[in-house]
Amino acid sequence: MKLHGFLIGQTETLLADVLKFTGPADAVTSRFFREHPKLGHGERGVIAEAVFAVLRRRMEFAHLAESGTGSPTRRLTLLGLMATAGRGAIRPFLSDAEANWLEHVAKIDPASLPLRVQLNLPEWIYKALEPRFAPAEMAQLAAALNYPAPLDLRSNPIKASREELLRALSQAGIEGGETPFAPFGVRVTGKPALSKLDSFKDGWFEVQDEGSQLLCTLLAPRRGEMVVDFCAGAGGKTLALGAMMRSSGRLYAFDISDKRLAKLKPRLARSGLSNVNPVLIDSEHDAKIKRLIGKIDRVLVDAPCSGLGTLRRNPDLKWRQSPESIAELAPKQLSILTSAARLLKRGGRLVYATCSILEAENEAVVKAFLEAHPDYVLIPARDVLADQRVGLDTGDFFSLWPHRHATDGFFAAVLERRGDAQPKTKKAKAEATPDEAAAASETADAIAKAQQPEAAEPDAALE
């Protein structure tokens, strides 16, 4: 779209607010657009892309903005717009001094800048990652983290095959293809208005990064099992698990936020699933959880984390997180993992996962858990993926990196409770005590009323 001069001022205003880091950048941006309803879709895109470009390259842009005229925020704004809209698009609205400065900046070779400036990573994150990568690969990782993420979809096999979804997208003029690893994944080109498509309204797909889809593949739930998504959030992984179970068995979606669970309702209504039971809990120690101890076949723990694996989508996190916040997260993650593990039957499988790229939230948490729980063992992720016919080998742990796999950064460990599962015979099931039967169904029955489908909200799956 043609750039208007007032958009520079609007971008500067939003950027100044975002750089206060009082909340998530996407939330601050959404609020700004609600307060400025006259901005069109294209204008919002110009503003948001420039602001997020500054967040991705803040260290580099701040270095360049040490020269120039005007306020620091103004200079950062111009650098963000030059990176996204182009210098020619903003030239008519600049002073001669600003135009000359941008011309000078445009000639600077990024490779001539200090390494730390090139990487656009805070020193503490760089030091945490440096031991894992050679310098050349570290540069590749940093570049990948600063590049906007592609748009991935998960086809819903309850409603349509991946091939049928690709045909429907093509008929709507949307280019796309199969993701490299996830069996139901589709990667589309650009940022099409997906919520307006009939295939979206009919539940043929959900927006979900390929890495997130692969986490569900690691859990490998089977038909008829009892499964728990321990930190379900808005339910993206819950829906993927339910589809893998072919809407059979029972799938509990636990979360401490009723707002997040509320977002699951319209998505669930579209999905065609009937085996999902959303459950609001007050903490990982809720009594609803205790009633299911030792009765669950599979548990997914997508633990609250720093989110540093999602910097392609949420670049502000690298400036909002700190070593102190990570130190506070790790004990909480271990507590959640420990509580969730109690639910497993002997022979049951648990997948502990984060969207973090830091060892402190990943391998260190799993190591601490295994040391305290000798009845649990680590199952190599490579073996599980091979069993699921996924052509990917990340070693004992499941580690995805943007520069290697073109996904968000993800970590997962597959844990199994020692001892073979002993399924009850028909006679044993018939002799189950009332308490045992209640433990398997009471939670779902208690929330059956809340699970009634509501009118679908088209944008819910995009959040």
N, C-alpha and C positions, 0 to 999 in steps of 0.2 A: 504494500500500500504506500501511497505518497505520504511522506513525513510532514507533519505540521509543526511549526515552531513551538506551539504551546506544549507539545508532548515532551520537549526537553525539560521544561519547568516541572511538569507532572512527574517525570521520571526522577528528577532531582529531589522532589518532595518525598516520593516513596522511598528512594534510596536512603535518604537521611533518617527516615523512620526505621527502616530495616536494619541499618547499621548500629542502631542502639542495642540490638540483640536482646530485646526484652521478651521475645517470643519467636516461634518458628517463622521463617521468612514467608512460607506459603500462606500462613494464617494472617500475617500482617498485610500481605499483598491482597488477599481476598477481602479483608476488611476495607482496604483503600478503594478497591473497585466498587464495593457496595456503597461507599460514601461518595462515589463519583459515577452515578448510573448513566450519565450521558456519554461516557466513553464507549466507543464501539468495540466489537470483538477484535478487529484488526489493531486498533489503538492500544487495547489492553495487551495484545501480544507483543507489540513493539516495546512497551514499557517494561513488561515482565521479563522479556528476554534480555534487555539491557541490564536490569537490576541483577538478575541471576548470573550474567556474565561477570559483573563486578565481584559478586560473591565467590565465584569460581577462581577468579584471577586477582583477588584482592591484594595479595602481596606484590605481585608484578605491577598492577596498576598503581598501587600506592607508591612504589618506587619511581615509576614514570611521572607520577603527579607531584613529585617533589619540586619540579619546575613548573612553569606555566603561570597563568594569571587566573584571577577569580578564586572562589573558595575551594577548599580541597574536595568537597562533595560535588561541586560543579565540575571539577576536572575529572573526577571518577565517573561522573555521569557521561561526560563526553567520550571518555575511553570505552565505556560500556556500549554506548550507541555506535561508536565507530566499529567496534568488534562485531556488532550484530546487524545494524542497518547499513553500515558503510559510511566512509568519510564523505563521499559525494552527496549522500542523502541529507546530511546535517550541515553541510557547508553554507547554504544560503542563510542559515539562522545564527551564524557565528560572527563574532567580531574578527577583525583582521588579526589581532594578537592571538586569539584562540585558534584561528585557522592555521596560522603559521606554526603555532606550537604543535598542533596535531600532525601537520606535515612533517615536522621534525621527528616526532615520536614514531610515526609510521615507518621511518627509515632505520630505526634502531633494530638491530638483529637480536631477537630474543636469546639466542645462544651466547650473546656477549654479556648477558646479565649474570649476577651471582647465582650459583646453583640453587640455593635456598629460595631465591626469588623466582627462578624458573619453575620450581616444583610447586609453588603456591601451597605449601603445607606448613603448618605450625611446627616449630622445632621439636616439640614433644612427640608429635605423631611421626615425624621423620625418624627420630631416634628409636621409636618403638618398632618401626618397620625395617630400618636399615640392616639389622642382622639377618634378615630373611632373604634379601635380594642383593645381587650384584648391582653396582651403580647404574649400568645401562638399563637393567630391568626396572630398577627403582624409578628411573625417569619415565619408562613406559607406563608403569602403574600410575604415577602422578598425572601423566597426560591423560590416561584413560579416565581417571577419577574426575578430571576437569572437563570432560566431554559429555554433552547431554546424552541421556540414556535413550535407546530406541523404545518403541512402543510394542510390548508383547501382549498377546492374548492367550487365554487357555480355552480351547474348544470344550464344550460340555457334552460328553458322549451320551448323556441322558437324552439330549435333544438333537444333536447333530454331530456328524463325524468331522474331523479336521478338513477333509477334502470338501465336504459340503459347505463348511464355513468359508473356505478359500474361494469357492465358486460364488457364494453370496457376496463376499467382499468385492470380488472382481466385477460382478454385475453392478455394484454400487460405485464403481470407479475407484476402488481402493486397492493399491498394490500391496501384495504381501506374499510370504512364503513360509515354509516350515522352519521352526527353530532347529538349531543343530542337534540338540540332545533331548529335550522334553518331548514325550510322545504325543502330547496334545497341544503343543505350543505353536503359535503363529506370530511372526514378526511382521508388522506393517510399516509401510513407508510414510513418513510425515506425521502429521497430527490431525487425522480426520475427525469429524464430528460423529463419533461412534454411537453416542447415546440416542441419536435420531434414527438409527437403523432398525428395521423390523427384526433383524436377526438378534440385535441386542435386547430389544423389548421382549422377544420370545425366549430369551435365556439360552441362546446358542453359544454364548461366550462370556467370559469375564476378563477384565484387564488384570494381568498378573505376570510379573517378570519371570523369565524362564528359570532363573535360579530358585525362586520361590516354588515354582511347580516341581522342581527336582527334589526339594525337601520332602514334599508329599510322597514322591516316588520312593524315597528312602524308607519311609514308614511302611509302605506296601501293605495297606489294610486289605483284608479279605472280606468277602461277602459273609454276612451273618455275625461278624465279630462285634464286640463292644470296644469302642474307640473313644479316646478323649483328646480334644484339642485344648490344651491346658491354658493357653493365653490366646484366645481366639480373635480378639479385636473385632474388626468389622467382618471377619469371616471368609476372607479370600481362600485361605488354606482349608478351612472347614469345608467349603463347597467343593474343593478339589478332592478332598478325602471322601466326601459323601458320594461323589460321582464314581470314584474308584471302587467303592463298596457296592455300586449299582443300586443305591438307595435301599440297601438291606441292612440288617443288624441295627445297632444303635450308636449314634455319634453324638457325644456331648460337646458343646461349645462353651467352655468356661471363660469368663472374663470378669474383672472387677468394675468395669465401666458399663453402665446401662446405656449410655449414649453410643458407645461402640457397638454393643449388641443390637441396638435399635437399627443401626445401619445394615445389619445382616438381614433383617426381616424382608425388605423388598427384594433383595438379592435372592433370598431363599425362595420367595414366591415365584420368581422367574425361573429358578433352576430346575424345578420339577422334582426336587428331592423331598422325601417324606421321612427320612431317618435321622434328621438333625434336631437336637434338643438344646436350645440356648439356655444357659444357666448363669445367672448373676451370682457371683461370690463376693464375700467381703475381703478375702485374702487367701493366700495359699493354704491357710489352716482352717478354712470354713468347714462347718459340720457336714455340708453337702458332699464334700470331698471324702471325708472320713467314712461315710457310708459305702463308698465304692472301693475301699482298700482291698487289694488282693483279688479284684474281680474283673480287671480290665485287660484286654488282649494287647492293645497298642496305645501309646501315649505320645503325642507331639508336644514338645515344650519349646515354643518359639519365644524365647525369653526376652523381656524388656532389656534393651541394650543401648549403647551409644549411637547406633545407626550409622557408624562411619563407613560401612559398606555401601551406603546409599548416597554418597556424596555427589554422584552424577545427577541425582534428583533433588537432593537437599544440601547444597554446598555450604549453607550457613552453619551446618553442624560442626564443621572443623574449626569454626571460630567460636561456637557456643559451648562446645565440650571442653573439658580440661582434665589433667591427670587426677585432680581431686574428685571429679564426677565419676571417673572410671573406678577409682578406689572405693567409692560408695556403691557402685553398681555390682561389683563382683560378689560380695557377700549376699546380696539380695538374689542374684542369679543362682548361687549355690543353694540358698534356702528354697527357692521355687523348684529347682531340679530335685532336691531331696524330698520335698513334699509330693511332687508328681510321681516320683518313682514308687512310692508306697502303693499306688493304685494297681501296679502290674501283677498279673498272675505269674507263677513260675513258668519260665519259658516265654514270657511276654517281651515285647520290644518297645523301647523308648528312644525317641530321637530328640536330642538336645540341640537346639539351633539358635543362631543369632544372625543378624545382618551387620555384624561388626567384623573388622579385619585385625583386631588386637588380640594377642595371645592371652592377655589378662582376663578377657571376657570369654575366651574360647577354651583352648587346650588346658589352661590353668584351672578353670572351673571343673572341667571333666576329670582332670587328674586328682583334684581334691576330693571329688565325689567318690571316685573309684577306690581311693585309699581308705575312705571311711566306710565303704560298702563292698566288702569282698564277695558278696553274693551277686554282684553285677559284673559283667565283662564287656569289653569293647569288641564289637563286630566290625571288621574292616569295611569301610565304605565301598572300596573297590569291589568286594565280593557281593555286596547287596546290589550295587548298580549292575554288575554282570548278571545277577539273577533276574533283574528287571529288564535285561536286554538294552541297557543304556550304555552307549559306547563312550564311556568317560571313566578315567582312572585318576583319582586325586589322592590315592594312598589310603592309609588307615582312617584318616579323617576326611570329611567332605569339605573341601576348601575351594571356593570359586572366587576368581579375581577378574575384574573388568578387562584388564589388558590381555588375559589369557583366554577367557571364555565369553567375553562380550555380554556378561550379566552383571548385576549388582554383586558386591562382595558378600559372600555368605560363608558360614561355617556350620557344620553339623557333626555330631558324633552319634553313632548307632550303638545303643546299649541293650544288653539282654540280661534278664534276671535268670540266674543259674537254676537248672532243674527243668526237666521236661514237663510241659503242660499236660495235665491229666484230665481230659475232657470227661465230664460226667456221663454215665450211661443213662439210658432212658429211665431206668428204675431209680437211679440216684437223683435224677432231676425231679422225678415225681415225689421223692421223699424230701425234697428241699424244704427247709423250715420257712415259715411265713416271713421271718426277718430277712432271710437270704433272698427270697423273691422280691420283697419290698426294696431291698438295697439296689436291685438291678433296674427298678422301674419308678420308684417313688419320685425321684427328682424330675424325670420327664413328665410324669403325670401332673406334678404340682405346677408346671409351667405350660401345660397344654393350652390353656386359654390364651396365654401371651404369644403362643406360636401361630395363631390363626393368621393366614395370609392377608396382607393389606395391599392397597394399590401400589404398584411399583413406582419408585422414584428413578427416573432415567439416569440421573447423575450419580446414584449411590455407588455403583460399581467402579466409578472413576476416582473415588476418593482414596 
